[in-house]
């Protein structure tokens, strides 16, 4: 299923939590779902307009004193049916595209200290994310009701926590290794290597 179509149902699904504005959706996706899903802010409003045209969502104006008015979107019964049909379809195969990891894979082309600073920055960001996830866990515990949906919220949150913990551990191992290499005076760049196909040395 194309990503755009998945985005349509992701936004529709978020409206089952509560009525939201486009800003609310972007904020929720960025703060709660970012360990497994993200949405471009520029795509949210066109998708909301599409959902409204198709009768899958409704829009109402919420007036605010001293602040710009907001458009609040709610899912319709037709929208819930469409969402349930989509949820029952097989998901797309998992495709991972992590630019930061790709760049680190090719890190032999940069000075060691540069790669060390990059991983240290990632480590700090992951520690900050750990605190955010802990805050979400606390919020779930305070706000949950008797519906099964809260269990699924917790399960996906727990996935984010475990992934976060694994990435923190990986960063710490890499940082320790790179610091040891730096103390040994390892060359700033990797030496020329043979071309695996031709057997020639790189220039």
C-alpha positions as MATLAB code, in Angstrom:
seq = 'XXXXXXXXXXXXXXXXXXXXXXXXXXXXXXXXXXXXXXXXXXXXXXXXXXXXXXXXXXXXXXXXXXXXXXXXXXXXXXXXXXXXXXXXXXXXXXXXXXXXXXXXXXXXXXXXXXXXXXXXXXXXXXXXXXXXXXXXXXXXXXXXXXXXXXXXXXXXXXXXXXXXXXXXXXXXXXXXXXXXXXXXXXXXXXXXXXXXXXXXXXX';
ca = [
       0.000    0.000    0.000;
       1.485    3.405   -0.924;
       2.820    5.519    1.936;
       0.369    8.343    1.145;
      -2.527    5.925    1.589;
      -1.081    4.720    4.885;
      -0.749    8.341    5.990;
      -4.426    8.868    5.244;
      -5.435    6.052    7.569;
      -2.848    6.974   10.182;
      -4.427   10.416   10.492;
      -7.906    8.914   10.430;
      -6.863    6.552   13.220;
      -5.578    9.412   15.361;
      -9.026   10.987   15.164;
     -10.400    7.930   16.990;
      -8.448    9.056   20.064;
     -10.180   12.437   20.167;
     -11.127   15.278   17.799;
      -7.952   17.109   16.756;
      -6.697   20.029   14.707;
      -3.948   19.598   12.149;
      -1.494   21.027   14.669;
      -2.688   18.569   17.329;
      -2.102   15.675   14.938;
       1.404   16.836   14.072;
       2.273   17.337   17.747;
       0.909   13.921   18.740;
       2.771   12.178   15.911;
       6.022   13.965   16.750;
       5.891   13.393   20.506;
       4.157   10.011   20.834;
       4.543    8.082   17.576;
       7.964    9.216   16.396;
       9.678    5.911   17.262;
       7.617    4.114   14.617;
       5.708    6.669   12.531;
       6.042   10.270   11.379;
       3.997   12.610    9.249;
       5.067   15.596    7.189;
       3.326   18.709    8.493;
       2.733   19.820    4.900;
       0.793   16.613    4.158;
      -1.533   16.674    7.167;
      -3.893   19.425    6.011;
      -4.349   18.077    2.445;
      -5.143   14.656    3.922;
      -7.626   16.162    6.377;
      -9.303   17.975    3.481;
      -9.481   14.677    1.579;
     -10.977   12.859    4.562;
     -13.609   15.593    4.875;
     -14.501   15.454    1.168;
     -14.926   11.679    1.370;
     -17.183   11.909    4.415;
     -14.694   10.055    6.609;
     -14.245   13.061    8.905;
     -16.048   16.276    9.742;
     -14.658   19.738   10.393;
     -15.889   22.404   12.784;
     -14.555   25.853   13.638;
     -13.351   26.359   17.188;
     -13.158   30.049   18.050;
     -10.505   31.215   20.523;
     -10.253   34.577   22.221;
      -6.950   36.323   21.535;
      -5.694   33.449   19.406;
      -6.328   32.271   15.845;
      -9.405   30.094   15.391;
      -8.810   26.367   14.905;
     -10.446   23.769   12.702;
     -11.175   20.616   14.695;
     -11.642   17.323   12.850;
     -13.669   14.334   14.058;
     -14.003   10.851   12.604;
     -17.424    9.794   11.263;
     -19.105    6.388   11.419;
     -18.166    5.932    7.768;
     -14.595    6.812    8.687;
     -14.512    4.184   11.424;
     -15.701    1.540    8.979;
     -13.031    2.540    6.445;
     -10.366    2.471    9.165;
     -11.398   -1.005   10.319;
     -11.230   -2.292    6.739;
      -7.729   -0.855    6.351;
      -6.565   -2.325    9.675;
      -7.582   -5.789    8.490;
      -5.442   -5.572    5.352;
      -1.874   -6.997    5.342;
       0.775   -4.414    6.164;
       3.580   -3.441    3.807;
       6.935   -5.212    4.280;
       9.182   -3.372    6.719;
      11.624   -1.109    4.885;
      14.282    0.627    6.963;
      15.948    3.833    5.750;
      18.061    5.330    8.518;
      20.339    8.006    7.117;
      22.268    8.481   10.365;
      23.196    4.782   10.515;
      24.089    4.751    6.821;
      26.439    7.688    7.350;
      28.034    5.942   10.329;
      28.473    2.779    8.240;
      30.541    4.917    5.852;
      32.308    6.687    8.731;
      35.732    5.419    7.722;
      35.817    8.313    5.278;
      35.765   10.878    8.099;
      38.092   11.596   11.021;
      37.464    9.393   14.043;
      36.768   12.368   16.320;
      34.076   13.602   13.958;
      32.253   10.260   14.156;
      32.660   10.288   17.921;
      30.980   13.691   18.188;
      28.099   12.490   16.008;
      27.449    9.434   18.199;
      27.759   11.496   21.373;
      25.105   13.834   19.980;
      22.835   10.904   19.149;
      23.373    9.513   22.653;
      22.278   12.792   24.227;
      19.188   12.924   22.027;
      18.260    9.367   23.007;
      18.592   10.190   26.707;
      16.213   13.112   26.189;
      13.811   10.839   24.305;
      13.949    8.356   27.202;
      12.615   11.046   29.530;
       9.848   11.909   27.072;
       8.801    8.255   26.803;
       8.752    7.986   30.586;
       6.440   10.990   30.650;
       4.112    9.294   28.170;
       4.060    6.164   30.322;
       3.076    8.244   33.344;
       0.344    9.985   31.336;
      -1.066    6.652   30.137;
      -1.193    5.373   33.720;
      -3.103    8.481   34.818;
      -5.514    8.755   31.902;
      -6.281    5.153   30.994;
      -9.795    3.808   31.281;
     -11.264    0.313   30.956;
     -11.095    0.198   27.145;
      -8.739   -2.240   25.454;
      -7.236    0.562   23.355;
      -5.121    1.705   26.271;
      -3.381   -1.682   26.280;
      -2.354   -1.134   22.657;
      -1.112    2.368   23.492;
       1.066    0.859   26.203;
       2.348   -1.975   24.002;
       3.532    0.441   21.295;
       4.986    2.760   23.921;
       6.881   -0.185   25.389;
       8.299   -0.961   21.946;
       9.588    2.602   21.784;
      11.155    2.268   25.238;
      12.920   -0.990   24.379;
      14.222    0.385   21.082;
      15.387    3.509   22.891;
      17.199    1.450   25.522;
      18.899   -0.678   22.852;
      20.037    2.389   20.928;
      21.377    4.030   24.089;
      23.358    0.887   24.883;
      24.693    0.744   21.315;
      25.788    4.392   21.475;
      27.544    3.815   24.782;
      29.446    0.810   23.377;
      30.445    2.742   20.251;
      31.519    5.802   22.250;
      33.678    3.668   24.560;
      35.279    1.906   21.572;
      35.978    5.092   19.624;
      37.465    6.773   22.685;
      39.837    3.828   23.161;
      40.860    4.018   19.517;
      41.424    7.764   19.829;
      43.696    7.243   22.857;
      45.740    4.726   20.875;
      46.307    7.315   18.193;
      44.461    5.532   15.411;
      44.855    7.280   12.015;
      42.214    9.928   11.375;
      41.039    8.158    8.231;
      40.953    4.557    7.159;
      43.912    3.479    4.979;
      43.435    2.725    1.303;
      41.939   -0.708    0.781;
      41.812   -3.116   -2.061;
      38.828   -2.916   -4.313;
      36.853   -6.057   -3.555;
      35.994   -6.584   -7.191;
      39.161   -5.660   -9.065;
      41.816   -6.214   -6.423;
      43.224   -2.734   -7.133;
      44.063   -0.331   -4.359;
      42.061    2.856   -3.983;
      43.880    5.956   -5.079;
];
